[in-house]
Amino acid sequence: MRWQSRILLALSTVVVAEPAEHYDAVIVGGGPAGFVMASRLSENPDVKVLLLENGPETYLNEDIMTPRFASRLSGSKFSWNFTSTPQPSLDGVAPSLEQGNGWGGGTAVNRMAYCRGSASVFDEWANISGIDELRWENFVDYFERSTNLFVPSDRNYEQVINATYFGHEHVDVSLDSSQQRVPVDTAFVDTWVANGAQDADFTSGQGIGMIIGGPRSVNHNGATRSYAYPAYGLPLTPRPNVKGLHSSRVTKINFEGTKATGVDYVDLLTNETHSITANETIISAGAINSPRLLLLSGIGPKDHLSELGIRTVLDSPEVGKNFFDHHYTIMMFNATPDIITGSQLKDPAILAPFWAEYKANGTGPLSTSGGSSFFTERLSDEVLESLGVDVSFPKSLPADRPHLLYQYTSSAMLSAPDNANAVSVFAALIQPEAAGTVRLNSSDWRDEPLLDTNYFGSDSDMAIAIYGYKRLLAMMRSDTMKAVRVNEIYPGVDVSSDEDIKAALNQAANSFHHPAGTCSLGKVLDQNFRVKGVDNLRVVDSSAIPSLPTCHLQSSVYALAELAAAALKKEMNY
């Protein structure tokens, strides 16, 4: 623990940088991409790196480190608590869109699911970007570099997973042990298997089927969250050539003509503003804050910048476009008392013995996220054609891609009665056709951006979302769920007509918190992740992803950053 405390102090101590201080690379954003870039670039002791993060310290925080407490993090200081603009497709509902804020970014607050999804997505990235290393057969090497797999011997279920597609360091990825599975998981899996679901390995290039018991980014030793800060950040402490500052809000990228020269940032603890110069400026602030910072700095659509009085450094129309996310719709039911939910864990008397077990042994209900299994399906052409809308886009997707993903979590994701023992289950549109936009509200960096997430924004998107919600309700109301279901909380068993289901969907629509694409490779960025039209400025994070993977996003961001770091080191002879 003394070793961890020393490391913690080194990265959390606020150091005021002098204006003249110069770095080889300044990295904006201490999430998975930012930490990978800082780690790889600083492997050369002659390369001086500064990593700036807006949010607070996260390491050793119990809510972050304890897998089951992930539901507590929504709306906390560890989140950017963004809200979408009112969505016409949802009759004006404006869903929230929280993003990670603090060391580790989204990996510090997510539900820890680890998957990679369909191989054809990465082949598409290669075609769009011109980067052959993004093809699945090549890109899998970068997935391996960031992970270490643990498969427990005491499993009472079968789950295929190819261990050769994992490495031996950084992010710990593990499957659930038998004691971590709960009755609702068994019932959930059995329901889909009874309706044709087959086992699949979502870490080996497959994207359609049932995945049981994870994997998830949890350390098998102690069952703590494995995320970007401890995985990549803590090992940086012995390196004198790298510095990390949290609570540091970057407000502007500075330029000489069209050459990036560094950034301005505000120390949020002292309210002091500082300027940093750097040979390379790397933006890794995520799919919302990266385009936001580019726009604030004068890179984006000229007409939008002019409206806000921002001097245009580069007219780049695609910045903030191509905004994709995995959107889902939620149903909830009351579970039987033997299923430990987030509602039960609010009772100190119930929590106390579980907390003691977890602290002593890393076991019990707190050692798991509360829902590790999920199912994806591709709709047949016959089903798609029956939807009565133009389905040319979903039909055209490569055969290895699903349209829908179904998952559950042992907590309430919508309002529920105080005495409810709520389990939430949701259906996600996993390959949307319609994209949204990120735009500025004003030229003031303090103002929230305008996030038009374009929920189910095409006819086929909405039709598939409604189909998925109906299917979800049918499955959760089926006999195979009776053993764990007491009654339905939302939308309620009386909701069955198309009109009522659409109205329920509007109120139950939410984000999977997987935004991507807003500074896309091939559009905003070149093959070296440089912003086209300017020098010494790169973007490396989920905003660089050209199109969405078919499942959870974190693994793709780690791998993409590993590739970008390797490319930059080669280019700069680092």
C-alpha positions, 0 to 999 in steps of 0.5 A: 500500500505504501508503494501505491500511495507514493504512485498516487501522490506523484500523479495527483499532486497539482504542479503549476507549470511555468508559461515557458515550460515546453514538452515534446507532447501535451496530451489533453484527456486522461482517459484510456486513449490519453493514458495509452499515448502518455505511456507509450510515448514516454517509454523513450526517456528523452521524450517529455510528456504532459498529460492534462485531465479535467476531472478529479483523482479517481484511484482508491475511490470505493465507488470506482474501485468496487464493481457493484458500485458503478451505478452510483457514479452516474451524475457524480463528480466523476461524470460530465453530466451532459444532456442531449438536445430535445429529440424529435424522434422521441417527441421532445424527450432529451436523454442524458449523456454522461461521460467519464470525468477524472483519471481513467475517463469512461473506463473509471465509470463504465459497467466494465463489459469488455468485448470487441465485436464483429471483425467486419467493422474494423475492416471498414475502418481500414477502408475508410481511413486507408490504414491497413493496420486497422483490419481485424487480422492486423488490429487484433495485435493492438487489442492483445497489447492492452490486455491480460485475460483470467479465466476462473476454474470454478465456472458452472457455465460454458463460454468460448474465449480464445486466450491467444487473442490476449496479452499479459499486461495492462487491463485485466479482463476476467470472466465471472466465477460460479459464485459471481453469477446470480439467478437472474443471469441464469434466467436471462441466458436461458430465455434467449437460449430457448429462443435460438441464441448460440454461444459466441466469442465477442473477443475473437472477431464474432459479433452475433450470439450469446456471451455468458459471464463476461468478460469484464475489466475486473482484476481477478485478484481482489475483484477491483475495477481494472481501468486506464489509470491503474493499468497504464497510469500508475506505472508511469510514476518512476518516469521523470519525463512524464507529468500528469495533472488532474483538475486541469481544464484545457480551454484552447489549442494555440496556433501559429498560423495553422501550426499547433503550438500547445494549449491553454489550461485552467487549474480548477483548484486555483483558477489560474490559467497557464500556457504550455508549448509542445511539439505535438498536441494530442487531443484525447478528450472523448467524442464530445469534448474533443470536437468541442475543443477543436471548435472552441479553438477555431477548427470546424465548420466556418459558418458555425464558428463565425456565428459564435464570433470564433476566428476560423483557423481551419474550415473543417466541415466534418468536425462534430459530425458523424456523431454515433452512439448506441441508444437503447430502451429500458424495461424494468421488473421487480425481482425475487428477494434472493436477487441482490439489486442496487435497491437492496444495497442501499440498506446499510444492514444488507450492505454491511456483511457483503461489504465485509466479505468483499473487503476480506476476500474480494467475493460476494455480490460486490465483486461483480457489476451485477450483469455480465451476460448479453445477447446480440441478434441480426434480424433476417431479411424477412423480418426487416422487410416486414417492418414497412420502411426502407431497410436498405441500410440494415440489410446492406450491413456485412453478415457478421453484424448484429442489429440489436443487443439485449442486456440487463443490470441489477439496478433501477435505470428508470424511476422505481418505487422505493420498495422495488427490487428492480432489475433493468433490461434493455434493447440497444440499436447497435448499428444505427444508420442516422448520425447526430452532431456536436456543436457549441452553444457559445464561444465560452468554454464554460457553456455546455455543448449542443448534442444532437444525438439523433436517437433512432433518427432514420425510419429503419433505426426507429423501426428496428428499435421498436421491434427490439423493444417489443421482443425484449418485453416478450422475452422478459414476460416469458415463462423462463423468467418467472422464477426471478420476476415478481411483477413488471415495473416499466412499462407495465404489462398493460402496455402492448399496443404499438401506440403505447409501446412507442410512447413507453419507448420515448420515455425509456430511451437512453444512451449506452454512453458509447459516443464516437465518430465526431473527429473521424479518421478519413474525414477530419483525420489523416492516416497518422491521426493528424487533423487535416489542414493543420500541423502538429495536432492529432486526435486519438480517442473514440471521436476518431472511430469512423463507425461504431463497433457492434458492442461495448466501446472500451476495448476499441479505444485502448487498441486504437490508441496503441496503434496511434502511439506506435505510428507516432513513435515511428514517425517521430523516431521516438 
